Structures are given as structure tokens and as C-alpha cells.
């Protein structure tokens, strides 16, 4: 059987941490940030983690 190809879009968007959780990016960070509250912009700087429910599917796409 041939190996399954990874989904390149998922590989570019997610990183697996050492403890097995998956880091993800935040939406609405590219431009026109002046319309957002300072509180919202500050919260978007913090690291985000994928929900437990989605981890299995994303790991399948990455590997």
C-alpha cells in the first residue's frame, strides 16, 4: 500500500507541540486592525490550541 499524502494546507497551518496538543493561528490578524478593540488584539496574540474534538482529524491530515 502506498503511504497517505499529508494535506499541505493543514501542514502549513498547524504545529504539534511536544505534549501532543496542536497549535493553531488566529483569524482576523492580517490587516485593518484599527477597528478592533485593544483587548481583542491583545487576546489574539496569545497562543491558541486546537480543541480535543478536532485533534484526531488534524493529526490524520498532518501525518
Rosetta blueprint (number, residue, H / E / L):
1 X L
2 X L
3 X L
4 X L
5 X L
6 X L
7 X L
8 X H
9 X H
10 X H
11 X H
12 X H
13 X H
14 X L
15 X E
16 X E
17 X L
18 X L
19 X L
20 X L
21 X L
22 X E
23 X E
24 X E
25 X L
26 X L
27 X L
28 X L
29 X L
30 X L
31 X L
32 X L
33 X H
34 X H
35 X H
36 X L
37 X L
38 X H
39 X H
40 X H
41 X H
42 X H
43 X H
44 X H
45 X H
46 X L
47 X L
48 X E
49 X E
50 X L
51 X L
52 X H
53 X H
54 X H
55 X H
56 X H
57 X H
58 X H
59 X H
60 X H
61 X H
62 X H
63 X L
